[in-house]
């Protein structure tokens, strides 16, 4: 039985069980896609938790821990994967589920479960919202008993400092709950990763998540004031400060640590007054190249738009209703204190100077009256298509869909984009017999963009996992060869390890291993992520 009073999350879609499409709806979609592609597709029946025959748990919790430890099929199956669970769930593939899923309710229970794992050398995997797409919480197959520690009971805003504009927040709180608890006080964290509805503050910190702010405050790093983390050796807590020059930052060891050093329990986070002034514009360009030149000029002008999202012509056609020949740059500003009329005007002027087209009456400004912004035209169409909601209608139909993202400096960007597209399309043709590829900028810095590529196709007969692996390898090898990062905001997990090992300096890996030996002597925490045990 689930320990949470929240609606139960789905084993196979990015959402709740209540949002799952029915079998009949999936059959209807299979017929529609079959007719369109000229093939025969069949919607499989997806097993429920009760249908699964999981490996029997290898351990049982002692009586002192049993009240918050669970071993039922749903708990163990759900915590076997992150958001990449869909294909595995469709075929009932759970070769290595955790033996126990713990939901500690306070720090004393967290200390008790982690100490029990450490004393017995049981693998312990910290778990936030499970929105990882890079196998960041997947139990390793080469270890003994596994305990997944779900932090969902640490779900409160504990304290608000309205003078400094900061809040002390527990790490297991989900994005919507965090905002709901800040809203009555007039504040917002204003960090909205695409997984916002199904991810937690602790997960954002552990994976260095990127939110929807496209410039200035982009990563969770920019919001962290201090952190508190439990390690097998004891508590790690940094001093709360707006800034410090006192040596390497303790918080920087926590941010991005992906659960290998400790379990984050809370953090002081910089918060903001809720915005009331907004402005948006959707500027079209005759080419992808003109669009990214305009984006660079706006970013380097340091106007700091909240949204500076460039869609290539293929993506603009598919999700913003454009004609497939023009790129779309979505520009948005917001503030709690002042009108954004001047800022949007300056950004549009820079975009027009680079070849952008937009009529004056398509620039929408809300001077605090509540006028809707970003809801009409191509910008509104993109907004409606962007945030994932449920999904699963095509589950099991053999359709390929995936993403990869990176960042690169402006001087290397044109050659980088051309090569990555060439190699990815080559792989799509060779592995799947064709497919589509598009790109958008999710974040933009003064020195370079963060491009996010999306591909699709159809699996051929054979091992779908191997086909996925080959495509991922081709794209990742291309990114590495051209000098990009293996991940801008999706974290490393187990999936990105081969390329992360190429990106980071060898001596840094040695230093990180030394830190892990100090904090986690038995190497029980999320082994195999970032470094080898």
N, C-alpha and C positions, 0 to 999 in steps of 0.2 A: 504494500500500500504506500502511495506517495506521501511524503511528509508535508507537502505543501498544499495550501488551500487554493493556490492558483489553478487555472485551467491546465489540464495536462498537455504537455507538448507532444507533437507528433514524432513518430519514429522515422518518418520518411519525407516530410515536407518541412520547409523553413517556416514554422508556425505551430499552431495548436491543432489538436485532434479535431476540434470543431470546424476547422477551416479545410480539412481534407476533402478533395473532390471525391464524389462517389464512384463506385466501379462503373455504373451506367454512364456517367459523364466521361470517364476515361475511354470507355468503349466507343462512345460517340466521337471523341477526338481521334481515336485510332482510325475510324472509318474515314473521317475528313482528311487526315494526313495521308492515308493510303491512296485516296482518290487523287490528291494533289500531286503526290510523288510517283504514282504509278506502281506502287508496291503493295504488299499485303502486310499490315502491321496488326499485332494482337496485343491488347491490354492485359497484362497478367494480373491475377489476384494477388494482392500484397498481404503477406502474413501479419497477423496481429501479435502482440506480445504473448498472448496465451497460446498461440500456435507454435512458438519457438521451442526448440529443444536445445537449450544452452548447456555448455559444459557445467557440470556440478561445481559449486563453490569449493575451493580447496581449503578454505579456512572459515572459521566462525568467530564473530566478535565475542569477547568476554562479556559476562553479565553487566559489568560496569559501563560498557559502551553500547550495549544492545539497543537501548532506547532510541538512538539516533543513527543506527546502522541498518541497511536494507539489502536484501538479497533476492528480491522478486525479479521476475523476467523483465518487466518494463524498466525498472531502475538499471539493471545490468545491461540491457540492450541499448537503452538510450545513451548511457554513458560510455558505450563502446566506440563512439565516433563523435565528430563535430558536425558542422553543417554539410559536410561531404558524405553524410550517412545515406542519402537517398538510394543510390544504386545497390549498396550493400543490403539495405532493408528490403528492397524489392525482391531480392533473391534469398533473403533470410540468412545472410552471411555474417555470422558472429563467432569467428573462430577463437577469439581471445577476449571475452568480456571480463570486466573487473569482477573480482570475487565478492567484494563488499562495496557498497556505495554509502558513504557516511555524509550526514547532513548536520554537522555540529551547530548547536544553537547559541553558543557563546564561546568566549576565548578559552574558558576552562575546558570545555569539551574538545575544542580544537587542539589544545595542548595534549589532552589525553590520547586522542586518536593518532596524532603525529608521533607522540612518544612511543605508543604501542607499535606503530609501524617501524620506527627506528630501532627499537629494542629487538625486533624480530626480523629485521632486514626485509620487510615487505615493501614493495614498490608503492609509492604514494603519488597520486596524480592530482594536483589542484585543478578544480573545475569551476569556471564561471558560468557563462551562458552557453558554452559549447558551440559558439558560432564560427569557430575556426574552420578554414577550408584547406589547411595544410597539415592535417594530422597532428595538431598540437596537443590533443588530449587522448589520442588513440593509445591504448595500452600496448607496450612493447611486447613482442612475442618471445623474447629470449630471457624473460625474467620469471621468477616464481610468483607467489601470490601477489595480487594487485588490489589496492584499496584506492578508489577514487573519492576525493574529498570535495563535495559540492558545497559551495559557500553561499547558497541561496538564502540561508536564514540570517545572514549578516546584511540586512536590507533596509537600514535606516539612515537618514540624515541626522546626525547626533547633535550638531551644534552649528550655529551660524554666527559669524562675526560680520555684522552689517557695515562696520566702519572700515575694516580692511577689505571687505568684499571677499570673504573666504568661508568655506564650510568644511566641517569634519564629517566625513561620509564613510559608511561601512562599504567594504569592497564587493559584497555580494549583491548589491542593489542593481536592479535592471534599469536601463535607460529611462523608460516611461515613468517608473516609480520614483526615480531620482528627481525628474522634472516636476512630477506631481507634488513632491514634498517641498521643493524649493519655491514653487509658484505662489503659494499663499503669502510668502515673504517678499514677493516682487523680484525674485532672482531666477537665474537660469545658469546652468553650467555652460550651455551653448556648445556642446560637443556632440555631434550627431553622426557617428559612423553609419554606413549603410545598414549594418546589422543592429542598429540602435535598439529596436524593439525586443531583441532576443540576445542581448549581450550586457555585460556588467562592468561596473567601474573597475573592479580588480582585473578583469580581463583586458580592459582598455590599457591599463597601466602595464600589465605584464607583457603585452604584445606591441606596445608603442603604436596604438591605433591612430588612424587619421580620421578626422571628422569632416563634415561638409564645408566648414570654412575653407575656402580655397587659397587664401593668402593670410599672412601674418600669423594668427593663432590657428595652426593646422593640426599638429599632433598633440596627443594627450600630454606630452612633455611640457608644453607651454602652460598647462593648467595646474601642474602638481606643485604644491608648496612644501609638503612633507609627507613621508610614508611611514607606515607601521607594518612590520612583517614578522611572522613567526618562522624561525628556522629550527632544524633539529638540535642546534646548539643553544637556542634561546631567542630572545626578542631582539629585533633590529628596528630602531626608531630614530628618525632624523629630527633635527631641530627645525621648528617652523620659522622660516625666514623668507622675505621677498627676494633675496639674492645673497650670495656669499662668494668670497674669493678664497675661502679657507680650504685649499687642497681640492682633490677630486671630490665630486658631490656623492654622498651616500645614496641619494635618490637615483642617480644615474646608474647605479648598480642594480637597483630594483626595477626601474623602467626598462622594459624589454627583456627581462630575465626569464620569461616564459615558464615560470614555475620550477626552475632547477635549483634555486637558492633558498626559497622559502615560500610561504603562503601569505599573500598580502591580506591584511584584515581591515585596514582603513587608511584614509589619506585626508589631509587638508588640501582642498582644491580651491583654486581661484574661481570665483563666480562673477556674474555680471548682472546688471539691472536688465530686466526684460525689455527688448527693443520695441519701440512704438513708431519710429520713423523708418520708412523703407523706400527703396526705389529699385526698379528692375528694367532691363532692356534686353531684347534678343536681336543681335546684329548678325546679318548674313554676309557671307564672303564668297567671291567667285571661285575660290580654291582653298584647299586645306592649308597651303603655304601662306596665303594672305591672312588666314585666320590665326595661325600661330605667330606670325609676325606682329599682329595687333595685340595678341595676348602678351607677348614679351614686352611691348612698349607700355602697356598698362601696368604690368607687374613692376617694371623698373621705375615707373613714375611714383611708386609707393603711395598710391591712393588707398590701398588695402581693401578692395571689395570683399564682401563675405563670400560671394560666388563669382568665380571667373572660370567658367566651365566651357571648354571648346569641344564640339562634336564634329567629327569628320563627316563628309557628305553621306557616307553609307549609314552611319548611325543617326544623323539628322533626318534622313529619309525614314528609317525604320521606327524611330521613337518620337520624332518631333513633327512628322507629317510634311517634311519638305520634299523637294523634287529629285534628290539624289545627285545633284550637281553642285550644291552649295554647302559650305560649312556653316555652322551656327555657333556663335559665341554668346553665352548667357552671362550677363553681368548683373550683380545684385549688391546693394549696400543696405546696411541697417544700423540703427543707433537708438539708444534710450534717451539721448540728450539733445540731439539736433537734427534738423532737416538734412536729408541726403540729396537734395536737389542739385546742389553745386557739384558734389562728387560724381553723380551719375552723368552730369553734363560733361565733365572733364573726361571721363572714361569713354563716353560715346564719341567725343571729338577726336580722341586718339585712335579709336577704332575706325572712324570714317577716314582719317588721314591715311590709314593702311589699306583702304579699299572697301571698308565695311558699309553696308547699306541698312538704314533704318529710318523710318519716317518719324518726325517729331512727336506725332500723336501716339506712337507705339512705345514711347518712353513713359513708364507708369511710376508716379511718385505718390507716396502716402505721407503727408505731413502730420501724422499723428491722429488722423480721423478714422482710421480703420479701413481705408479704401483697399480693395484687394490688389495685391501685386503678385506677379508671377503666375497668374491663373489663366491668362488668355493666350491665344495664338500658339506658335511653336514652343514658346517657353512653358506654357501651361501643359501642352501635350507631353513634353519631356518630363515635367514634374510628376504628372500622373503615372507615367511609365517607370519612373526611376526606383521608387522604394519597393522592395520585394514584399508581396503579400501572399502568403500561403503558397500558391503554385502547385505543382504536382500533377497538373492535368495531363501532361504528356509522359508521366513517369512510366518507365519500362517499355517505351516504344522504340528504343534504340536510337534516340536522337542525342547527338553530341552537343554539349554546351559547356563552355568554360571560360575562364578569364586568367590573365596574368598582368601584373603591374610593376612599375619600376620608376626610376627617375634618372635624369641625365642632364648635363649642362647644355646651355643653349648653343654653344659653339659646335658641339658634337651631335645635336639633336637631328638635323636633317638626314645625315648619313646613317645615324642610329635607326631612325624610323624606317628608312628605306630597306635596310638590311634585315631588321626584325620582321617586317612585313613579308619580305621575299622568302626568308627561311621558314616562317610559319605557314605561309600559303603553300610552299613546296611540300611541307610535312602534311598539311591537310589533303593535298592532292594524292600524295603517295600512300598515306595511311587510310584515309577515308574515301578516297576517290573524289575529292572536292569539298568545298565548304565556303563559309563566309568569314570575313575578318573585318572588324572596325576598331576605332580608337577614339578615346576622349581624354581630355586633361581633367583629372580630379582635383589636383592641387597645382599651384603655380608659385614658384619662387623667383626672386630677382635674378638668380643665376641659372635657372632651368625649370623645365616642366616635370610633372609626374604623369606620364601617359598610362592609360589603363586600356588594355586590349581585350576584346571579347570575340570568341570564335564559336562557330557552330558547324554541324555537319551530321552525318549519320554513320553509326558503327557498321563495320563490315562483319561478316561471320568470323567467329573466333573469340579470343579472350579480350573483353572490353577493357580490362585493367591494363593489359599490355599496350593496347592502342592509346589509351590515355597517357600512359607513361612515356611512350615514344613522342607524342605531341608535346608534352610538357618538357621533355628533354630538348627537343629541337628549339623551342622558344627560349628556354633558359640558357642553352648554350649560346644562342645568338646574342642575348642580353649580356652575358659575361664577356663574349668576344669583343663587343662594342663598348665596354666600359661602364655599363649601367649597374644598378643594384639589383640583387635577386628579388628583393621585395621592398616596396615603399611603405606599405601599411598592412599587408596580410600576414606578417610575422614569418618566422622560419619554420617552426614545427619540425616534423620529420621529413616532410616532402621537399623542403628547400635546402636540407642539410648539405648535399653534395656541392651546391653552388655557393652556399654561405661559407663553406670551408675554403673556397677559392677566393672569396671576397675579403674576409677578415685576415689581418696579419697573423702569422703563425705564433709570434710571441704573445699576441693578445689572447689567443686560445690557451696558451700555457698559463697566463695570468688568470684567466677565467676558471681553468681547472683548479688552480691553487685556491681560488676563492671558494669554489664548490667543496673542495676537500676540507676547508676550514669550517664552513657552515653546515655541510651535509656529509660527514665523514663516511657514512655507510652508502652514500650515493643512491639514496632511495627516491629522491624527488625527480619525477619526470625524466628518467634516464633516457639518453639518446637524443634529447633535444639540445640544440646549440653546440654541445660538445659530447664526446664519448665519456662514459663513466671512468 
